[in-house]
Amino acid sequence: MLGAEVEAELHELMRLVPDPDADPAAVEAVGWLYWVRYRELPDGPERYTAMMAAGALLSRLYRATPEKIPHELRLPAPDDPGSLTRRAVELTLRFEAEGDVAALDESVRLYRRALATMSTDDPHLGLCCQMLSTALRYGGDPGVLPESVELARAALSVTPADHEYRADRLSNLGHAHLAVFDHGGDADALWEAVACFGQAVAASDDHPHAASLLVDLSRALQKTYRHHGDVPALLEAVRVARRAAAAPPDGRADTADLLSHLGVDLQTAHEQRGDDPALVPEALRAGREALAVAPPDHPHRHMFLGNLSTALRMSHEQTGDIETLLEALEIGREAVTAAPADSPDRAAYQSNLAGVLATWSELRGDVNALEDAVRLGREAVAATPPEHTGRLPRLNNLALALHSLYLRNRDVDLLAEAVQVGRQAVVSAPPDHPGRARTLLNLGVVLESLADRTKEAGVMAEAVGAFRESVAAARRAGLPLDIHLNSLCVALRTSFEHTGNTDILREAVQVGKAAATAVPGNTAHRARALLNLASSAQRLAEEDGSTDARSDARTAFEEVTTLLAAPVQLRITAWWGLGRTCTTAEEALGAYEQAVELLQQVAPRALAHQDRVHVLSETHQLPAEAASVAIAAGRPDRAVALLERARGTLLAEAVGARHDLRELHDRAPSLADEFDRLRAALDDPESADATQRHRLGGEWESLLDRVRALPGFHGFLRTPPVEALRRDDGPVVLLNLSRQRCDALVITPAAGPPVRLVPLPDAEPRRVRAEIGRFLLAADAFVDPDRPLADKLTAAADVRDVLAWTWDAIAGPVLDALGLARPPGPGADWPRVWWCPVGPVAYLPLHAAGRHTGPDALSVMDCVVSSYTPTANALSRDGTPATATAGTGTPAKALVVAMPETPRAAPLPGALAEAGLVAEFVPGSSLLIGPDATRDAVLAALPRHGLVHLACHGHSDWNARADSRLLLHDHADNPLTIGALSRLRLPDAELAYLAACSTTRAHPSVVDEAVHITAAFRIAGYRHVVARCGPSTTRSPPGPPGRCTRRSPTTGAAHPTPPTRRTPCTARSGGSATATRATPCSGQRTSTSGRDGAHRAGAESLPVARRPRRTSRRRHPHTAPNPRPGPEGHRAPRPASTTEGL
């Protein structure tokens, strides 16, 4: 009856009675229980509260029979100050229980009336001043906070030092000061609050609310640290919080409150003292226990959820455990959902969740998570008043989320907003603020990207200056230095690339060593610091040949490979870098093999298509480099295996699934059905929730394990051995270009070794890139309607020169080695060559290479039938005989789509006539012309037709690479993208003829993944795709489709058309004649592919190589520099974010 929990139960019981007048029995029972507590409790606040509650309830019940009220509780006259005070207290308690704002306003009016009539010696004066001060704070009006402080002072002034209410009134004054600080940042008010809470704790021996008083002091001490950087205050806050958590609950702060508060103090201490690994586990335990003991309807449950989410994120950063981060994401979302819309804490939960989402995106490449992070960050900042102390961390988190999304989609408006928000944050952090160091670091990160975008030396210098100042500010505040030194190291190395000053690079190495020393243990933070050190040291070794620098790089790379808490991307980078530092090819090959093996974990099936494309693009130069090392080690077969394992992941999955799934349906139909279900769920663009996709991804991996355990299914969806890649219809030529060398790896159809190496010494890597750049510039100039005739003639000459060089340095030596560098004899079968270019070589028109003028004219098209495949594996998996029949065995129907006029695009006047030719060629064709050719209409029609012909514009989106699209009538609002096409499953699809410009264009970082429109049709199920490589003029539609294939009118079988006569103006690819030698850019025009799917030589630029975690520096859109690919350091923006504990 006397415990604090009884009062809580009585309070809860009255809360459940919506109308006391309608339930007098409950009011009577609670009123007399309060009376019993008043009689039995010792003097003190608990006894006084019981008396007030009993008087209020029984007086209300016994209005007509006041004699039933105990004498001690009988109220005086209605206007008596004591009576007014009691009525006001009752209304204040109602507000606390029910949130009744009208009751709160009335209580303030009654308190003021009571004070107006009280004498200075009135026994109710202290109580009335205290309660009015509290009520004013509850109102949330900053304008009355000074009055609240003065009233609290007045209440304390009439309370003797040994009075039983002294501790309560000291606490009340502390809360009034704290409210002034929270709303205006008044530092003096914060110090006053700490002093008041400290005195309250000192005066609270045997106080029934001792635990709550300890919590008040701990919170004020933590705010002192956050505002002033007072480390002793933080350590004292943790000590006091531990005392509070160990104290019994007191009715005001229950066990859950005490534990959650302890967890927040421990989180803050971890941010300050990164050298104590025990703080995070203790914070996580406290947060879990708080949530576990709190009932589902606890009024602070959203706070417990928000604080636990932060502890989980910190635990992930310490351990690298992905499940912990997913739990942080789930709990953080629940906190935002549970918080009332008008809760002042909701903005903090939103900002903290934004930080968790950005961390998840950094780890898994989830762009939807980044977009959510930006949205939440903006909402959090918008909901925070300018003077609020939480505004700084929320600005910081928003700036980082904006910057991360900019790095993903290159939207310059996002970068501008990130810079603006970052500058606002710095203004909000005065020089003595403990958050200034991180704020400067974050500003430096976004300024560095701005310098990268604008190439302005002044901006880069400002970024370096911000990083230097962040290090100094962190040192002054006693903060861990690792993230600040780490970012400065990266900025210095970047500054060296701008200036060429090796002294700056040497400083980067020294700063990198300091960063690595500052962060011990098996953590992702240490891995990033070591990688930045290694990258800087390796760069220095390349510049001045320093053996010490090379040794430093190797040692750092080696350690990162052992840090299992590091994300897989960092370990790939470490193995990659280690391979570069090895002194022998055999040793380097071992490191590269480890890197390629880890690539299988980078883009798990749980990721959305666009996110898989993104993460795969970050290591796009690793396969070619690994193959070159294998070649140098005398292992051409291993080079092919590495290329096949590390490239074409998405296409190989789709083609492999069609091949392997047929047998699985026969052998284990239930597993095949589960495969189809999971694939459909993972391909669903609406399935964007990270936790849901992670669960589906786990089911997918489990299913693959069960399938591969079946007899004969060990290779299910795995890269086949090199021997299995051989074809009877011609050699497969992998053309590998890395920074070291260029070679042809020929998978031979004959007996003997499966791989033959053809070195290409004249294809020096720098020269190859230069010729590619020249070709791309010329191809674009030739089709540009605004260029003068002289420019076009120069462009045509440049194209002819590039085609001749490509023959001399690449295609000619390969055909000569194969004995095919001559035209077939009269009546002889034409040999076929399957070209499989790796990396930038895909931009060269290999099928058109040759000397096209003069008496010694000879070209690839004079010697062989050329087809293309993105990987040998994709070709071998789809090697069944070709048919042009539907599943019923009847001739396949054709869908013809034509866009002679396209909104927001140039007209294609030849498209309508072309559609008519196709309709004549394939009787019974379905037509979608102009406004009828919408995205949904085309997607609905494709499954009903085995053949499709599209005459329209194509667009290759280099920023959102998975959003490249065909321009149909509604493309502006509802585009037909790679993603939409790739999700189709068309088992009867045979031929797609894409008479659209640039359908085989791909960004250099995803050219080996064949992320373009042509490959999307292959993924959807089409076994043959005829595509265009580059742009076209509005007056030059592709050649007649009738030249592509012949069809038997009886069986509908399709087969390549063999050439029947030699002409000097025929370019053959896949057996078709589709371009003329008379056209100066014939290599540009040819665009046919065989059953492989993708001809990838197109008018594309080659920007400078990118660092794995950074965005490249923009150059002229058609320059092809000699890149410096490979592993680079990583700055992790997320550790620089700020979390708020509540």
Secondary structure, 3 states (H helix, E strand, C coil): CCCHHHHHHHHHHHHCCCCHHHCHHHHHHHHHHHHHHHHHCCCCHHHHHHHHHHHHHHHHHCCCCHHHCCHHHCCCCCCCHHHHHHHHHHHHHHHHHHCCHHHHHHHHHHHHHHHHHCCCCCCCHHHHHHHHHHHHHHHCCHHHHHHHHHHHHHHHHCCCCCCCCHHHHHHHHHHHHHHHHHHHCCHHHHHHHHHHHHHHHHCCCCCCCHHHHHHHHHHHHHHHHHHHCCHHHHHHHHHHHHHHHHCCCCCCCCHHHHHHHHHHHHHHHHHHCCCCCCHHHHHHHHHHHHHHHCCCCCCCHHHHHHHHHHHHHHHHHHHCCHHHHHHHHHHHHHHHHHCCCCCCCHHHHHHHHHHHHHHHHHHHCCHHHHHHHHHHHHHHHHCCCCCCCCHHHHHHHHHHHHHHHHHHHCCHHHHHHHHHHHHHHHHHCCCCCCCHHHHHHHHHHHHHHHHHHHCCHHHHHHHHHHHHHHHHHHHHHCCCCHHHHHHHHHHHHHHHHHHCCHHHHHHHHHHHHHHHHHCCCCCHHHHHHHHHHHHHHHHHHHHHCCHHHHHHHHHHHHHHHHCCCCCHHHHHHHHHHHHHHCCCHHHHHHHHHHHHHHHCCCCCCCCCHHHHHHHHHCCCCHHHHHHHHHHHCCCHHHHHHHHHHHCCHHHHHHHHHHHHHHHHHHHCHHHHHHHHHHHHHHHCCCCCCHHHHHHHHHHHHHHHHHHHCCCCCCCCCCCCCHHHHCCCCCCEEEEEECCCCEEEEEECCCCCCCEEEEECCCCCHHHHHHHHHHHHHHHHHHHCCCCCHHHHHHHHHHHHHHHHHHHHHHHHHHHHHCCCCCCCCCCCCCCEEEEEECHHHHHCCHHHCEECCCCCCEEHHHHCEEEECCCHHHHHHCCCCCCCECCCCCECCEEEEECCCCCCCCCCCCHHHHHHHHHHHCCCCEEEEHHHCCHHHHHHHHHHCCEEEEEEEEECCCCCHHHCEEECCCCCCCCEEHHHHHCCCCCCCCEEEEEECCCCCCCHHHHHHCCCHHHHHHHHCCCEEECCCCCCCCCCCCCCHHHCEEECCCCCCEEECCCCCCCCCCCEECCEECCCCCCCCHHHHCCECCCCCCCCCCCCCCCCCCCCCCCCCCCCCCCCCCCCCCCCCCCCCHHHCCCCCC
